[in-house]
Amino acid sequence: MKKGEVYEGIVEKLRYGGKSQVLLEGEIVEVKNVLPGQKIRLRVTKNRRNKKQGKVLEVLESSPLETEETCKHFGRCGGCFMQSIPYKEQVKIKESQIRSLFEQENIEVKEFLPIKKSPKVFEYRNKMEFTFGDEEKNGPITLGMHKKGLHHDIVTVDDCRIMDEDFRRILVTVLNYAKRNSLSQYNSMRHEGFLRHLVVRKGYYTDEIVIHLVSTTQDHHNFEILGEELRELELKGKIVGFLHSLNDGLADVVKSDEMRVIFGNKEYREKLFDLTFEISPYSFFQTNTLGAESLYEEVIDFLGDIEGKTVLDLYSGTGTIAQVLAKDAKKVIGIELVEEAVTKAKKNAEINKLDNCTFIPGDVKAKMQEIPEKPDALVIDPPREGIHDKALGDILSYQLNEMVYVSCNPKSLVKNLKTFQEAGYRVEKARGVDLFPHTAHVEVVTLLTKNNEA
């Protein structure tokens, strides 16, 4: 096998994160975003003794699993690469992947519960972040998602099935406006151009929509007329805010140096269970509202009876988990690095008339030592990289009998669980919760108990 050579092979196994295995000349080659059973043509891009990778050039034969109709962007957009597989098969694959990760790290689980499906399989996303660009170099302006395997090429996803019809209509309206007014797209290689991103967020229960347009300062276009066009759209929901932000930063991320409200509000409201949450432009909120409720039901169930107890919520974000638990707990303390999220968490606690929530801004590994009282229970919901080693040591120093760990990245989860296991904890229960149908991602909830038998 040689780097740069082209081969044909059958995809054998899909590992967590979207990387599949193809057996070539007796060796395993990793290939992204292909499905078990597909016959593919690939080019070897890395050929080291301990790691071999390839890039798919063409799918020669479909997998026997591929029996579902797909949107017209399938195969070009890099998002829903599992869309051609029936959803019941998707969750089987994800559960198998989770179990394999636990087995690889020798994590013993007393009770591995079946994966929970998403309540909605299509039109489940309450937030979409679109990028302006072109589908091919120097082509006309497009607005949508990154093309599969490419960072700079953009596919206009006006038929995307994981967002609802309102999102699609807004996308088309904004793109057509940009074309009519000859507005340029930002080029992240040359750092030239005007339009960068369009973010649309919608409350599933409230139907409130906020539209956020992000551009550079390389033009001085006034978007009042676009605002009027958006107001006149026939939508199922109601647009409560239209924002325009300026961002001249080099990083390809949605942020702003200056924000202008063209009409309405910066925030929109959403509900979880019987609680109301006000969500600001940069606040994190689970992108699948019904899925979030399903996830938090598992957290509540794993924690058990918390009446009269103090619960510590680490990486608490805008305080969604904390406030869901506050209805039953004596007290909930949340720690979150992002100060804006803490401010919003406090505001939401006021909206929900919860006076037993305290939110502390700062790094978890620094602030844990400042907690005045030892909690009775702990909920951990860290970012994708998992728990920092210093914070992990502080958590272990509490010597709590029970903890619930919620993870959006099973790979970092099992590494952390290995440390907990070595420190005398065991995984009592584990369950995958699918919030992201048709994609490679899945959440996992685990219950850790202290082994006091010694």
CORBEL-V79377 format. One record per pair of residues at least 12 apart in sequence whose C-alpha atoms are under 10 Angstrom apart, sorted by the first residue. I is the first residue (numbers start at 0). J is the second residue. If there is no record, write none. Layout:
<<I:J> <I:J>>
//
This chain:
<<0:23> <0:24> <0:25> <0:26> <0:43> <0:46> <0:51> <1:42> <1:43> <1:44> <1:45> <1:46> <1:47> <2:42> <2:43> <2:44> <2:45> <2:46> <2:47> <2:51> <2:52> <2:53> <3:41> <3:42> <3:43> <3:44> <3:45> <3:46> <3:53> <3:54> <4:41> <4:42> <4:43> <4:44> <4:53> <5:40> <5:41> <5:42> <5:43> <5:44> <5:53> <5:54> <5:55> <5:56> <6:23> <6:24> <6:39> <6:40> <6:41> <6:42> <6:43> <6:53> <6:55> <6:56> <7:21> <7:22> <7:23> <7:38> <7:39> <7:40> <7:41> <7:42> <7:55> <7:56> <7:57> <7:58> <7:59> <8:20> <8:21> <8:22> <8:23> <8:24> <8:28> <8:36> <8:37> <8:38> <8:39> <8:40> <8:41> <8:58> <8:59> <9:21> <9:22> <9:23> <9:34> <9:35> <9:36> <9:37> <9:38> <9:39> <9:40> <9:58> <9:59> <9:60> <9:62> <10:22> <10:28> <10:29> <10:30> <10:33> <10:34> <10:35> <10:36> <10:37> <10:38> <10:39> <10:62> <11:27> <11:33> <11:34> <11:35> <11:36> <11:37> <11:38> <12:29> <12:33> <12:34> <12:35> <12:36> <12:92> <12:96> <13:29> <13:30> <13:31> <13:32> <13:33> <13:34> <13:35> <13:36> <13:92> <13:93> <13:95> <13:96> <13:439> <14:29> <14:31> <14:34> <14:35> <14:92> <14:93> <14:95> <14:96> <14:97> <14:99> <14:100> <14:439> <15:92> <15:93> <15:94> <15:95> <15:96> <15:97> <15:99> <15:100> <15:408> <15:409> <15:410> <15:439> <15:440> <15:441> <16:31> <16:32> <16:93> <16:96> <16:408> <16:409> <16:410> <16:438> <16:439> <16:440> <16:441> <17:29> <17:30> <17:31> <17:32> <17:33> <17:34> <17:80> <17:81> <17:438> <17:439> <17:440> <18:30> <18:31> <18:32> <18:33> <18:34> <18:52> <18:439> <19:31> <19:32> <19:33> <19:34> <19:35> <19:52> <20:33> <20:34> <20:35> <20:51> <20:52> <20:53> <21:33> <21:35> <21:36> <21:37> <21:38> <21:39> <21:41> <21:52> <21:53> <26:48> <26:50> <26:51> <27:49> <27:50> <27:51> <27:52> <28:41> <28:43> <28:44> <28:45> <28:46> <28:50> <28:51> <28:52> <28:53> <28:54> <29:43> <29:44> <29:45> <29:50> <29:51> <29:52> <29:53> <29:54> <30:42> <30:43> <30:44> <30:51> <30:52> <30:53> <30:54> <30:55> <31:52> <31:53> <31:54> <31:55> <31:80> <31:147> <31:148> <32:54> <32:55> <32:74> <32:77> <32:78> <32:79> <32:80> <32:81> <32:147> <32:148> <32:438> <32:439> <33:54> <33:55> <33:58> <33:61> <33:62> <33:74> <33:80> <33:81> <34:58> <34:61> <34:62> <34:63> <34:64> <34:65> <34:80> <34:81> <34:83> <34:84> <35:61> <35:62> <35:63> <35:64> <35:65> <35:92> <36:60> <36:61> <36:62> <36:63> <36:64> <36:65> <37:58> <37:59> <37:60> <37:61> <37:62> <37:63> <37:64> <37:65> <38:57> <38:58> <38:59> <38:60> <38:61> <38:62> <39:54> <39:55> <39:56> <39:57> <39:58> <39:59> <39:60> <39:61> <40:53> <40:54> <40:55> <40:56> <40:57> <40:58> <40:59> <40:60> <41:53> <41:54> <41:55> <41:56> <41:57> <41:58> <42:54> <42:55> <42:56> <42:57> <43:55> <54:148> <55:148> <58:74> <61:83> <62:83> <62:84> <63:84> <64:81> <64:83> <64:84> <64:85> <64:88> <64:89> <65:81> <65:82> <65:83> <65:84> <65:85> <65:88> <66:82> <66:83> <66:84> <66:85> <67:81> <67:82> <67:83> <67:84> <67:85> <67:86> <68:82> <68:83> <68:84> <68:85> <69:81> <69:82> <69:83> <69:84> <69:158> <69:159> <69:160> <70:82> <70:83> <70:156> <70:157> <70:158> <70:159> <70:160> <70:161> <71:156> <71:157> <71:158> <71:159> <71:160> <72:144> <72:146> <72:154> <72:155> <72:156> <72:157> <72:158> <72:159> <72:160> <73:147> <73:156> <73:158> <73:159> <74:146> <74:147> <75:144> <75:145> <75:146> <75:147> <75:148> <75:149> <75:153> <75:154> <75:156> <76:143> <76:144> <76:145> <76:146> <76:147> <76:148> <76:149> <76:152> <76:153> <76:154> <76:155> <76:156> <76:159> <77:144> <77:145> <77:146> <77:147> <77:148> <77:149> <77:150> <77:153> <77:154> <77:438> <78:144> <78:145> <78:146> <78:147> <78:159> <78:161> <78:437> <78:438> <78:439> <79:147> <79:159> <79:160> <79:161> <79:435> <79:436> <79:437> <79:438> <79:439> <80:147> <80:437> <80:438> <80:439> <81:436> <81:437> <81:438> <81:439> <82:160> <82:161> <82:436> <82:437> <82:438> <83:437> <84:437> <85:437> <86:116> <86:117> <86:120> <86:436> <86:437> <87:116> <89:116> <89:433> <89:436> <89:437> <89:438> <89:439> <90:113> <90:114> <90:115> <90:116> <90:117> <90:431> <90:432> <90:433> <90:436> <90:437> <90:441> <91:113> <91:114> <92:439> <93:114> <93:431> <93:432> <93:433> <93:438> <93:439> <93:440> <93:441> <93:442> <94:111> <94:112> <94:113> <94:114> <94:115> <94:430> <94:431> <94:432> <94:433> <94:441> <94:443> <95:114> <96:409> <96:441> <97:114> <97:408> <97:409> <97:410> <97:413> <97:429> <97:430> <97:431> <97:441> <97:442> <97:443> <98:111> <98:409> <98:429> <98:430> <98:431> <100:409> <100:410> <100:411> <100:412> <100:413> <100:414> <101:409> <101:410> <101:412> <101:413> <101:414> <101:416> <101:417> <102:413> <103:413> <104:410> <104:413> <104:414> <104:416> <104:417> <105:413> <105:416> <105:417> <105:420> <106:413> <106:414> <106:416> <106:417> <106:419> <106:420> <106:425> <106:426> <107:416> <107:417> <107:420> <107:425> <107:426> <107:427> <107:428> <108:425> <108:426> <108:427> <108:428> <108:429> <108:445> <108:446> <108:447> <109:425> <109:426> <109:427> <109:428> <109:429> <110:426> <110:427> <110:428> <110:429> <110:430> <110:445> <110:446> <111:426> <111:427> <111:428> <111:429> <111:430> <111:431> <111:445> <112:428> <112:429> <112:430> <112:431> <113:429> <113:430> <113:431> <113:432> <114:429> <114:430> <114:431> <114:432> <114:433> <114:441> <114:442> <114:443> <115:290> <115:293> <115:294> <115:297> <115:430> <115:431> <115:432> <115:433> <115:434> <115:442> <115:443> <116:290> <116:293> <116:431> <116:432> <116:433> <116:434> <116:435> <116:436> <117:287> <117:289> <117:290> <117:291> <117:293> <117:294> <117:432> <117:433> <117:434> <117:435> <117:436> <118:287> <118:288> <118:289> <118:290> <118:291> <118:292> <118:293> <118:433> <118:434> <118:436> <119:161> <119:287> <119:288> <119:289> <119:290> <119:434> <119:435> <119:436> <120:160> <120:161> <120:290> <120:433> <120:434> <120:435> <120:436> <120:437> <121:159> <121:160> <121:161> <121:162> <121:163> <121:435> <121:436> <121:437> <122:159> <122:160> <122:161> <122:162> <122:163> <122:164> <122:166> <122:287> <123:160> <123:161> <123:162> <123:163> <123:203> <123:286> <123:287> <123:288> <123:289> <123:290> <123:434> <123:435> <123:436> <124:160> <124:161> <124:162> <124:163> <124:166> <124:200> <124:201> <124:202> <124:203> <124:285> <124:286> <124:287> <124:288> <124:289> <124:290> <124:434> <124:435> <125:161> <125:162> <125:163> <125:166> <125:199> <125:200> <125:201> <125:202> <125:203> <125:206> <125:208> <125:269> <125:284> <125:285> <125:286> <125:287> <125:288> <125:289> <126:162> <126:166> <126:198> <126:199> <126:200> <126:201> <126:202> <126:208> <126:209> <126:284> <126:285> <126:286> <126:287> <127:143> <127:144> <127:161> <127:162> <127:166> <127:170> <127:197> <127:198> <127:199> <127:200> <127:201> <127:286> <128:143> <128:144> <128:196> <128:197> <128:198> <128:199> <128:200> <128:211> <128:252> <128:253> <129:141> <129:142> <129:143> <129:144> <129:145> <129:153> <129:154> <129:155> <129:156> <129:170> <129:195> <129:196> <129:197> <129:198> <129:199> <129:212> <129:253> <130:142> <130:143> <130:144> <130:145> <130:151> <130:152> <130:153> <130:154> <130:155> <130:184> <130:185> <130:194> <130:195> <130:196> <130:197> <130:198> <130:213> <130:251> <130:252> <130:253> <131:143> <131:144> <131:145> <131:151> <131:152> <131:153> <131:154> <131:155> <131:174> <131:177> <131:183> <131:184> <131:185> <131:186> <131:193> <131:194> <131:195> <131:196> <131:197> <131:213> <131:214> <132:144> <132:145> <132:151> <132:152> <132:153> <132:154> <132:155> <132:183> <132:184> <132:185> <132:186> <132:187> <132:192> <132:194> <132:195> <132:196> <133:145> <133:151> <133:152> <133:153> <133:154> <133:155> <133:184> <133:185> <133:186> <134:146> <134:151> <134:152> <134:153> <134:154> <134:155> <135:151> <135:152> <135:153> <135:154> <136:151> <136:152> <137:186> <138:152> <139:178> <139:181> <139:183> <139:184> <140:153> <140:155> <140:174> <140:175> <140:177> <140:178> <140:181> <140:182> <140:183> <140:184> <140:185> <140:194> <141:153> <141:154> <141:155> <141:156> <141:171> <141:174> <141:175> <141:177> <141:178> <141:184> <142:154> <142:155> <142:156> <142:157> <142:170> <142:171> <142:173> <142:174> <142:175> <142:177> <142:184> <142:194> <142:195> <142:196> <142:197> <143:155> <143:156> <143:157> <143:159> <143:170> <143:171> <143:174> <143:196> <143:197> <144:156> <144:159> <150:187> <151:186> <151:187> <151:188> <155:167> <155:170> <155:171> <155:174> <156:170> <156:171> <157:169> <157:170> <157:171> <161:435> <161:436> <161:437> <163:201> <163:235> <164:234> <164:235> <164:236> <165:199> <165:201> <165:208> <165:232> <165:233> <165:234> <165:235> <165:236> <165:237> <165:238> <166:198> <166:199> <166:200> <166:201> <166:208> <166:210> <166:234> <166:236> <167:199> <168:229> <168:232> <168:233> <168:234> <169:197> <169:199> <169:210> <169:228> <169:229> <169:232> <169:234> <170:197> <170:198> <170:199> <172:225> <172:228> <172:229> <172:232> <173:197> <173:212> <173:225> <173:226> <173:228> <173:229> <174:197> <176:222> <176:224> <176:225> <176:228> <177:194> <177:225> <180:220> <182:194> <182:218> <182:220> <183:195> <183:214> <183:217> <183:218> <184:196> <184:214> <184:215> <185:214> <185:215> <185:217> <186:251> <187:248> <187:249> <187:250> <187:251> <188:249> <189:249> <190:215> <190:247> <190:248> <190:249> <190:250> <191:215> <191:217> <191:247> <192:214> <192:215> <192:216> <192:217> <192:218> <193:213> <193:214> <193:215> <193:216> <193:217> <193:218> <193:219> <193:220> <193:245> <193:246> <193:247> <194:212> <194:213> <194:214> <194:215> <194:216> <194:217> <194:218> <194:245> <194:246> <195:212> <195:213> <195:214> <195:215> <195:244> <195:245> <195:246> <195:247> <195:251> <195:252> <195:253> <196:211> <196:212> <196:213> <196:214> <196:215> <196:244> <196:246> <196:251> <196:252> <196:253> <196:254> <197:210> <197:211> <197:212> <197:213> <197:214> <197:242> <197:243> <197:253> <198:210> <198:211> <198:212> <198:213> <198:242> <198:253> <198:280> <199:211> <199:212> <199:238> <199:241> <199:280> <200:238> <200:266> <200:267> <200:278> <200:279> <200:280> <200:286> <201:236> <201:237> <201:238> <201:239> <201:267> <201:268> <201:269> <201:286> <201:288> <202:236> <202:237> <202:267> <202:268> <202:269> <202:270> <202:276> <202:277> <202:278> <202:288> <203:236> <203:268> <203:269> <203:270> <203:271> <203:287> <203:288> <203:289> <204:236> <204:268> <204:269> <204:270> <204:271> <204:272> <204:275> <204:288> <204:289> <205:236> <205:237> <205:267> <205:268> <205:269> <205:270> <205:275> <206:234> <206:235> <206:236> <206:237> <206:238> <206:239> <206:267> <206:268> <206:269> <207:235> <207:236> <207:237> <207:238> <207:239> <207:240> <207:266> <207:267> <207:268> <207:269> <208:234> <208:236> <208:237> <208:238> <208:239> <208:240> <208:241> <208:264> <208:266> <208:267> <208:268> <209:237> <209:238> <209:239> <209:240> <209:241> <209:242> <209:263> <209:264> <209:265> <209:266> <209:267> <209:268> <209:278> <209:279> <209:280> <210:226> <210:229> <210:238> <210:239> <210:240> <210:241> <210:242> <210:243> <210:265> <210:280> <211:240> <211:241> <211:242> <211:243> <211:244> <211:253> <211:258> <211:259> <211:260> <211:261> <211:265> <211:280> <212:241> <212:242> <212:243> <212:244> <212:245> <212:253> <212:258> <212:259> <213:242> <213:243> <213:244> <213:245> <213:246> <213:247> <213:253> <213:254> <213:255> <213:257> <213:258> <214:243> <214:244> <214:245> <214:246> <214:247> <214:253> <214:255> <215:244> <215:245> <215:246> <215:247> <215:248> <215:255> <215:256> <216:244> <216:245> <216:246> <216:247> <217:245> <217:246> <217:247> <221:243> <221:261> <222:241> <222:242> <222:243> <222:261> <223:241> <223:261> <223:262> <225:241> <225:261> <226:240> <226:241> <226:242> <226:261> <226:262> <227:261> <227:262> <229:241> <230:262> <238:262> <238:263> <238:264> <238:267> <239:262> <239:263> <239:264> <239:265> <239:266> <239:267> <239:268> <240:260> <240:261> <240:262> <240:263> <240:264> <240:265> <240:266> <240:267> <241:259> <241:260> <241:261> <241:262> <241:263> <241:264> <241:265> <241:266> <242:258> <242:259> <242:260> <242:261> <242:262> <242:263> <242:264> <242:265> <242:280> <243:255> <243:257> <243:258> <243:259> <243:260> <243:261> <243:262> <244:256> <244:257> <244:258> <244:259> <244:260> <245:257> <245:258> <245:259> <246:258> <253:280> <253:281> <254:280> <254:281> <255:281> <264:279> <265:277> <265:278> <265:279> <265:280> <266:278> <266:279> <266:280> <266:281> <266:282> <267:279> <267:280> <269:284> <269:288> <270:288> <270:289> <270:292> <271:288> <271:289> <271:291> <271:292> <271:295> <271:319> <271:320> <271:322> <271:323> <272:288> <272:289> <272:291> <272:292> <272:295> <272:296> <272:323> <273:323> <273:351> <274:319> <274:322> <274:323> <274:326> <274:347> <274:348> <274:350> <274:351> <274:352> <275:319> <275:322> <275:347> <275:348> <275:350> <275:351> <276:317> <276:318> <276:319> <276:322> <276:343> <276:344> <276:346> <276:347> <276:348> <276:350> <276:351> <277:317> <277:343> <277:344> <277:346> <277:347> <277:350> <278:317> <278:340> <278:343> <278:344> <278:347> <279:317> <279:339> <279:340> <279:343> <281:339> <281:340> <282:316> <282:317> <282:337> <282:339> <282:340> <282:341> <282:343> <282:344> <283:316> <283:317> <283:318> <283:319> <283:337> <283:340> <284:316> <284:317> <284:318> <284:319> <285:319> <285:434> <286:434> <286:435> <287:433> <287:434> <287:435> <287:436> <288:434> <289:434> <290:432> <290:433> <290:434> <290:435> <291:319> <291:320> <291:432> <291:433> <291:434> <292:320> <292:323> <293:432> <293:433> <293:434> <294:320> <294:405> <294:430> <294:431> <294:432> <294:433> <294:434> <294:442> <294:443> <294:444> <295:319> <295:320> <295:323> <295:324> <295:405> <295:432> <295:444> <296:323> <297:403> <297:405> <297:429> <297:430> <297:431> <297:432> <297:443> <297:444> <297:445> <297:446> <298:320> <298:323> <298:324> <298:378> <298:403> <298:404> <298:405> <298:444> <298:445> <298:446> <299:320> <299:323> <299:324> <299:327> <299:403> <300:446> <301:401> <301:402> <301:403> <301:404> <301:427> <301:428> <301:429> <301:444> <301:445> <301:446> <301:447> <302:324> <302:376> <302:377> <302:378> <302:401> <302:402> <302:403> <302:446> <302:447> <304:327> <304:328> <305:324> <305:325> <305:326> <305:327> <305:328> <305:329> <305:330> <305:375> <305:376> <306:324> <306:325> <306:326> <306:327> <306:328> <306:329> <306:330> <307:327> <307:328> <307:329> <307:330> <307:375> <308:325> <308:327> <308:328> <308:329> <308:330> <308:331> <308:374> <308:375> <308:376> <309:325> <309:328> <309:329> <309:330> <309:331> <309:332> <309:355> <309:356> <309:372> <309:373> <309:374> <309:375> <309:376> <309:377> <310:324> <310:325> <310:328> <310:329> <310:330> <310:331> <310:332> <310:333> <310:356> <310:373> <310:374> <310:375> <310:376> <310:377> <310:378> <310:402> <311:330> <311:331> <311:332> <311:333> <311:334> <311:357> <311:367> <311:370> <311:372> <311:373> <311:374> <311:375> <311:376> <311:377> <311:378> <311:379> <311:402> <312:324> <312:331> <312:332> <312:333> <312:334> <312:335> <312:357> <312:358> <312:374> <312:376> <312:377> <312:378> <312:379> <312:380> <312:403> <313:332> <313:333> <313:334> <313:335> <313:336> <313:359> <313:362> <313:363> <313:364> <313:366> <313:367> <313:377> <313:378> <313:379> <313:380> <313:381> <313:386> <313:390> <313:394> <313:404> <314:333> <314:334> <314:335> <314:336> <314:337> <314:360> <314:361> <314:362> <314:363> <314:378> <314:379> <314:380> <314:381> <314:382> <314:386> <315:332> <315:333> <315:334> <315:335> <315:336> <315:337> <315:340> <315:341> <315:344> <315:358> <315:359> <315:360> <315:363> <315:378> <315:379> <315:380> <315:381> <316:333> <316:334> <316:335> <316:336> <316:337> <316:338> <316:339> <316:340> <316:341> <316:342> <316:343> <316:344> <316:358> <316:360> <316:380> <316:381> <316:382> <317:333> <317:335> <317:337> <317:338> <317:339> <317:340> <317:341> <317:342> <317:343> <317:344> <317:345> <317:346> <317:347> <317:348> <317:358> <318:331> <318:332> <318:333> <318:334> <318:335> <318:340> <318:341> <318:342> <318:343> <318:344> <318:345> <318:346> <318:347> <318:348> <318:356> <318:357> <318:358> <319:344> <319:347> <319:348> <320:333> <320:378> <320:379> <320:380> <321:333> <321:344> <321:348> <321:355> <321:356> <321:357> <321:358> <321:378> <322:344> <322:345> <322:347> <322:348> <322:351> <322:353> <322:355> <322:356> <322:357> <324:356> <324:378> <325:348> <325:353> <325:354> <325:355> <325:356> <326:353> <326:355> <326:356> <328:355> <328:356> <328:376> <329:355> <329:356> <330:353> <330:354> <330:355> <330:356> <330:357> <330:374> <330:375> <331:354> <331:355> <331:356> <331:357> <331:358> <331:374> <331:376> <331:377> <332:355> <332:356> <332:357> <332:358> <332:359> <332:370> <332:374> <332:377> <333:356> <333:357> <333:358> <333:359> <333:360> <333:363> <333:378> <334:357> <334:358> <334:359> <334:360> <334:361> <334:362> <334:363> <334:364> <334:366> <334:367> <334:370> <335:358> <335:359> <335:360> <335:361> <335:362> <335:363> <335:366> <335:381> <336:359> <336:360> <336:361> <336:362> <336:363> <336:364> <336:366> <337:359> <337:360> <337:361> <337:362> <338:358> <338:359> <338:360> <338:361> <339:360> <340:358> <340:360> <341:357> <341:358> <341:359> <341:360> <341:361> <342:358> <342:359> <342:360> <343:358> <344:356> <344:357> <344:358> <344:359> <345:357> <345:358> <345:359> <362:390> <363:381> <363:386> <363:387> <363:389> <363:390> <363:391> <363:393> <363:394> <364:386> <364:387> <364:388> <364:389> <364:390> <364:391> <364:392> <364:393> <364:394> <365:389> <365:390> <365:393> <366:390> <366:393> <367:390> <367:393> <367:394> <368:390> <368:393> <368:394> <373:397> <373:398> <373:399> <374:397> <374:399> <375:397> <375:399> <375:400> <375:401> <375:402> <376:399> <376:400> <376:401> <376:402> <376:403> <377:394> <377:397> <377:399> <377:400> <377:401> <377:402> <377:403> <377:404> <377:447> <378:401> <378:402> <378:403> <378:404> <378:405> <378:446> <379:394> <379:402> <379:403> <379:404> <379:405> <379:406> <379:444> <379:445> <380:403> <380:404> <380:405> <380:406> <380:407> <380:444> <381:404> <381:405> <381:406> <381:407> <381:408> <381:411> <381:412> <382:405> <382:406> <382:407> <382:408> <382:411> <383:406> <383:407> <383:408> <383:409> <383:410> <383:411> <383:412> <384:406> <384:407> <384:408> <384:409> <384:410> <384:411> <384:412> <385:405> <385:406> <385:407> <385:408> <385:409> <385:410> <385:411> <385:412> <385:413> <385:414> <385:415> <386:411> <386:412> <386:414> <386:415> <387:415> <388:415> <388:418> <391:415> <391:418> <391:419> <392:418> <392:419> <392:422> <394:419> <395:418> <395:419> <395:422> <395:423> <395:424> <398:422> <398:423> <398:424> <398:449> <399:424> <399:447> <399:448> <399:449> <400:424> <400:447> <400:448> <400:449> <400:450> <400:451> <401:424> <401:425> <401:426> <401:427> <401:446> <401:447> <401:448> <401:449> <401:450> <402:424> <402:426> <402:445> <402:446> <402:447> <402:448> <402:449> <403:426> <403:428> <403:429> <403:444> <403:445> <403:446> <403:447> <403:448> <404:416> <404:426> <404:429> <404:443> <404:444> <404:445> <404:446> <404:447> <405:429> <405:430> <405:431> <405:432> <405:442> <405:443> <405:444> <405:445> <405:446> <406:431> <406:432> <406:441> <406:442> <406:443> <406:444> <406:445> <407:431> <407:432> <407:433> <407:434> <407:440> <407:441> <407:442> <407:443> <407:444> <408:440> <408:441> <408:442> <408:443> <409:431> <409:440> <409:441> <409:442> <409:443> <409:444> <412:443> <412:444> <412:445> <416:445> <416:447> <419:447> <419:448> <419:449> <420:447> <420:448> <420:449> <420:450> <422:449> <422:450> <423:447> <423:448> <423:449> <423:450> <423:451> <423:452> <423:453> <424:446> <424:447> <424:448> <424:449> <424:450> <424:451> <425:446> <425:447> <425:448> <425:449> <425:450> <426:445> <426:446> <426:447> <426:448> <426:449> <426:450> <427:445> <427:446> <427:447> <427:448> <427:449> <428:444> <428:445> <428:446> <428:447> <428:448> <429:443> <429:444> <429:445> <429:446> <429:447> <430:442> <430:443> <430:444> <430:445> <430:446> <431:443> <431:444> <431:445> <432:444>>
//
